[in-house]
């Protein structure tokens, strides 16, 4: 499919069936109805492709601290020229699909019989640190032929590495069922092998997953268009032939004609050298973050404390036009849904409703759960920000970066460059302060972050160090 973006994608490129297969399967009349359904689904496929490509671009921009599409396009134009770019996918890259699930799905074979497709998930891939939906299934890209294109002994992938069950693994169950008799045949055969007439009314296809029977891959991966060209690698096929083909990267996708987009979660290359065994943000950093956000003398009136223990936190106004809850959580969108599903008091993201909610107490357990939910993806993002530079980061340095990102979310180019270049304390201070917002009175917070980054000093001025936060202590254990 070569290079594509939202300006060049056509609905005709994302159809599942050709004319002959529609008429063969359904007859002329039903074939026309099938065409209408196919065009509708192709339109949805184009929309999904555009959205996923934007997600992949945004992830890449975040990794490198790029602030605009113009900056990203200029960066990719240079980066993708490099043979040794860590953005290129290699053998072992982790993939997933937008339309896969590890949940059971019903498969209707015909009017009288419905089966349930199950999938056995092997936990070889630890998905706990990924930010994809919880029901996603992951697999590894297999590149075994390209012996003339490798980095550190691992082979590069190209746009041609798209063979079902060979390069591309199966991803559990597909959320879309079979749509024609040809697709149902495999399920009928499997159903007959696994079950007999005496078995339950709704038998099960055991541990296979429907993806295996429904996957219909495009011949080549889609690459995001850039100025210039991608680095090419010699792609050797199983039969021995070969040719130069463009590599695929962390912004590439492979279209499955049954309605999914396969995309990379990791490139397969070793990203960041980290000093020591670091499993996540430290307990000291979590405590410091709590004290910076709300567990301090300046915010004491919003805290509910009993016998030296934090019981809950009330909503408060941070002066930025938003309601702030829990440990500095700016209340908006899905955040509001999370809290409303967990508490009984009144809560709203409308600042004009503050008087009605100011005495609502959010239990500390709920506050802590939300903090962990928000902080863990930030920590993983912080790890891969520096993948292309191979920078060694210590626990305290990562902690400081994550604490800063929790408030401002994106550190920006100046801060990332300062970290990459190993700049002095005053330079990094200015960069972090700019990311926080120079008009927001963030000087003391930035000082605390510098103390953590450079001195491994987690003390917070004004922090209520004597107050116990039981969920934090339980989390540590």
TAHU-V792293 format. One record per residue. RES is the residue in three letters. D_LAST is the distance of its C-alpha to the last C-alpha in Angstrom with 2 decimals. Layout:
BEGIN
((RES | D_LAST) (RES | D_LAST))
END
This chain:
BEGIN
((UNK | 50.77) (UNK | 50.83) (UNK | 49.65) (UNK | 49.10) (UNK | 47.83) (UNK | 48.51) (UNK | 52.01) (UNK | 53.10) (UNK | 51.43) (UNK | 53.97) (UNK | 53.49) (UNK | 55.77) (UNK | 53.29) (UNK | 50.60) (UNK | 52.64) (UNK | 51.52) (UNK | 54.97) (UNK | 58.35) (UNK | 61.60) (UNK | 62.72) (UNK | 59.53) (UNK | 59.56) (UNK | 63.16) (UNK | 62.80) (UNK | 59.90) (UNK | 61.11) (UNK | 64.80) (UNK | 66.32) (UNK | 65.69) (UNK | 62.09) (UNK | 61.65) (UNK | 62.40) (UNK | 59.82) (UNK | 57.33) (UNK | 58.23) (UNK | 57.47) (UNK | 54.03) (UNK | 53.45) (UNK | 54.48) (UNK | 52.17) (UNK | 49.20) (UNK | 50.27) (UNK | 50.23) (UNK | 46.63) (UNK | 45.84) (UNK | 47.32) (UNK | 45.31) (UNK | 42.05) (UNK | 43.03) (UNK | 43.72) (UNK | 40.43) (UNK | 38.35) (UNK | 40.29) (UNK | 39.58) (UNK | 35.84) (UNK | 36.03) (UNK | 38.12) (UNK | 35.74) (UNK | 32.79) (UNK | 35.00) (UNK | 36.11) (UNK | 32.56) (UNK | 31.67) (UNK | 34.63) (UNK | 34.75) (UNK | 38.08) (UNK | 39.20) (UNK | 42.11) (UNK | 43.63) (UNK | 46.32) (UNK | 43.85) (UNK | 42.09) (UNK | 45.40) (UNK | 46.60) (UNK | 43.41) (UNK | 43.52) (UNK | 47.22) (UNK | 46.52) (UNK | 43.20) (UNK | 44.53) (UNK | 47.47) (UNK | 45.24) (UNK | 45.00) (UNK | 41.73) (UNK | 40.03) (UNK | 36.44) (UNK | 37.18) (UNK | 39.21) (UNK | 37.70) (UNK | 37.76) (UNK | 37.32) (UNK | 33.76) (UNK | 33.22) (UNK | 30.99) (UNK | 33.05) (UNK | 32.84) (UNK | 35.42) (UNK | 35.85) (UNK | 37.16) (UNK | 34.88) (UNK | 32.40) (UNK | 30.43) (UNK | 31.33) (UNK | 34.37) (UNK | 37.62) (UNK | 41.01) (UNK | 43.99) (UNK | 47.44) (UNK | 50.02) (UNK | 52.99) (UNK | 53.91) (UNK | 53.23) (UNK | 50.20) (UNK | 46.67) (UNK | 43.93) (UNK | 40.19) (UNK | 38.86) (UNK | 35.49) (UNK | 33.61) (UNK | 31.39) (UNK | 28.56) (UNK | 27.62) (UNK | 24.20) (UNK | 25.58) (UNK | 24.87) (UNK | 21.34) (UNK | 22.13) (UNK | 18.70) (UNK | 19.66) (UNK | 23.18) (UNK | 24.47) (UNK | 27.07) (UNK | 27.34) (UNK | 24.86) (UNK | 27.72) (UNK | 29.02) (UNK | 29.81) (UNK | 29.74) (UNK | 31.97) (UNK | 33.25) (UNK | 36.62) (UNK | 38.81) (UNK | 41.41) (UNK | 43.21) (UNK | 46.77) (UNK | 46.76) (UNK | 47.16) (UNK | 49.05) (UNK | 46.28) (UNK | 43.02) (UNK | 40.54) (UNK | 38.95) (UNK | 40.21) (UNK | 38.69) (UNK | 41.35) (UNK | 41.83) (UNK | 42.29) (UNK | 45.30) (UNK | 46.48) (UNK | 48.10) (UNK | 44.96) (UNK | 44.88) (UNK | 45.82) (UNK | 44.16) (UNK | 42.29) (UNK | 43.08) (UNK | 41.68) (UNK | 39.85) (UNK | 37.46) (UNK | 37.43) (UNK | 34.85) (UNK | 34.37) (UNK | 36.35) (UNK | 38.62) (UNK | 38.57) (UNK | 42.37) (UNK | 44.31) (UNK | 47.58) (UNK | 50.54) (UNK | 53.53) (UNK | 54.93) (UNK | 54.31) (UNK | 50.57) (UNK | 50.56) (UNK | 52.28) (UNK | 49.22) (UNK | 47.28) (UNK | 50.29) (UNK | 50.60) (UNK | 46.94) (UNK | 47.09) (UNK | 50.13) (UNK | 48.47) (UNK | 45.28) (UNK | 46.87) (UNK | 50.08) (UNK | 52.12) (UNK | 50.76) (UNK | 47.17) (UNK | 45.45) (UNK | 47.08) (UNK | 44.40) (UNK | 43.57) (UNK | 40.78) (UNK | 41.07) (UNK | 38.35) (UNK | 35.69) (UNK | 38.12) (UNK | 37.57) (UNK | 40.46) (UNK | 39.98) (UNK | 41.70) (UNK | 44.84) (UNK | 44.97) (UNK | 44.02) (UNK | 47.05) (UNK | 46.29) (UNK | 48.46) (UNK | 50.08) (UNK | 48.37) (UNK | 45.31) (UNK | 45.87) (UNK | 45.38) (UNK | 45.21) (UNK | 48.60) (UNK | 48.79) (UNK | 51.63) (UNK | 52.71) (UNK | 51.33) (UNK | 48.25) (UNK | 48.14) (UNK | 49.69) (UNK | 48.79) (UNK | 51.00) (UNK | 49.85) (UNK | 51.08) (UNK | 51.37) (UNK | 51.19) (UNK | 54.99) (UNK | 55.34) (UNK | 56.56) (UNK | 54.76) (UNK | 55.03) (UNK | 53.41) (UNK | 50.93) (UNK | 48.68) (UNK | 45.02) (UNK | 42.35) (UNK | 39.54) (UNK | 36.48) (UNK | 39.00) (UNK | 40.83) (UNK | 40.94) (UNK | 42.62) (UNK | 44.36) (UNK | 44.30) (UNK | 47.43) (UNK | 45.77) (UNK | 44.02) (UNK | 40.90) (UNK | 40.06) (UNK | 38.14) (UNK | 36.36) (UNK | 34.05) (UNK | 30.33) (UNK | 30.30) (UNK | 33.40) (UNK | 32.35) (UNK | 32.82) (UNK | 30.17) (UNK | 29.45) (UNK | 27.49) (UNK | 26.86) (UNK | 23.51) (UNK | 23.00) (UNK | 20.25) (UNK | 17.43) (UNK | 16.15) (UNK | 13.99) (UNK | 14.16) (UNK | 14.32) (UNK | 12.30) (UNK | 10.19) (UNK | 13.34) (UNK | 15.51) (UNK | 14.01) (UNK | 14.50) (UNK | 17.93) (UNK | 18.86) (UNK | 18.26) (UNK | 20.43) (UNK | 23.01) (UNK | 23.38) (UNK | 23.48) (UNK | 21.36) (UNK | 24.31) (UNK | 27.47) (UNK | 29.63) (UNK | 27.91) (UNK | 27.21) (UNK | 29.73) (UNK | 27.72) (UNK | 24.63) (UNK | 24.24) (UNK | 22.61) (UNK | 22.67) (UNK | 21.99) (UNK | 20.14) (UNK | 17.78) (UNK | 18.34) (UNK | 19.64) (UNK | 21.32) (UNK | 23.41) (UNK | 27.12) (UNK | 29.01) (UNK | 30.75) (UNK | 33.41) (UNK | 32.64) (UNK | 36.31) (UNK | 36.13) (UNK | 37.66) (UNK | 34.48) (UNK | 32.33) (UNK | 28.86) (UNK | 25.99) (UNK | 22.26) (UNK | 20.85) (UNK | 24.20) (UNK | 24.83) (UNK | 28.58) (UNK | 29.65) (UNK | 31.84) (UNK | 32.43) (UNK | 29.55) (UNK | 27.25) (UNK | 29.48) (UNK | 29.31) (UNK | 25.52) (UNK | 25.57) (UNK | 28.67) (UNK | 27.09) (UNK | 24.21) (UNK | 26.03) (UNK | 29.24) (UNK | 30.74) (UNK | 33.21) (UNK | 32.12) (UNK | 34.32) (UNK | 34.42) (UNK | 37.93) (UNK | 38.05) (UNK | 41.13) (UNK | 39.08) (UNK | 36.82) (UNK | 38.57) (UNK | 37.80) (UNK | 34.05) (UNK | 33.35) (UNK | 32.06) (UNK | 29.88) (UNK | 26.29) (UNK | 23.57) (UNK | 20.49) (UNK | 17.45) (UNK | 15.49) (UNK | 18.36) (UNK | 18.48) (UNK | 14.91) (UNK | 15.48) (UNK | 18.67) (UNK | 17.32) (UNK | 15.00) (UNK | 18.04) (UNK | 20.25) (UNK | 18.35) (UNK | 17.37) (UNK | 21.10) (UNK | 22.08) (UNK | 19.83) (UNK | 21.41) (UNK | 24.78) (UNK | 24.40) (UNK | 23.92) (UNK | 27.13) (UNK | 29.15) (UNK | 30.20) (UNK | 30.69) (UNK | 34.44) (UNK | 34.36) (UNK | 31.90) (UNK | 30.33) (UNK | 27.60) (UNK | 24.87) (UNK | 22.22) (UNK | 18.68) (UNK | 20.02) (UNK | 23.07) (UNK | 21.30) (UNK | 19.12) (UNK | 22.42) (UNK | 24.14) (UNK | 21.62) (UNK | 21.63) (UNK | 25.41) (UNK | 25.60) (UNK | 23.60) (UNK | 26.55) (UNK | 29.48) (UNK | 28.24) (UNK | 30.82) (UNK | 31.27) (UNK | 34.79) (UNK | 36.93) (UNK | 37.39) (UNK | 33.70) (UNK | 33.08) (UNK | 36.19) (UNK | 35.19) (UNK | 31.88) (UNK | 33.74) (UNK | 36.48) (UNK | 34.26) (UNK | 36.03) (UNK | 35.91) (UNK | 33.79) (UNK | 36.60) (UNK | 37.27) (UNK | 33.66) (UNK | 33.48) (UNK | 36.62) (UNK | 35.35) (UNK | 32.06) (UNK | 34.03) (UNK | 36.49) (UNK | 33.80) (UNK | 32.46) (UNK | 36.05) (UNK | 38.22) (UNK | 39.44) (UNK | 36.11) (UNK | 35.38) (UNK | 32.44) (UNK | 33.38) (UNK | 30.63) (UNK | 27.93) (UNK | 29.44) (UNK | 29.58) (UNK | 25.83) (UNK | 25.32) (UNK | 27.77) (UNK | 26.01) (UNK | 22.79) (UNK | 24.86) (UNK | 27.16) (UNK | 25.56) (UNK | 21.77) (UNK | 22.15) (UNK | 19.73) (UNK | 21.54) (UNK | 23.15) (UNK | 26.48) (UNK | 26.48) (UNK | 22.73) (UNK | 21.62) (UNK | 19.13) (UNK | 19.16) (UNK | 18.06) (UNK | 14.62) (UNK | 13.10) (UNK | 10.84) (UNK | 9.92) (UNK | 8.78) (UNK | 6.49) (UNK | 5.19) (UNK | 5.44) (UNK | 3.80) (UNK | 0.00))
END
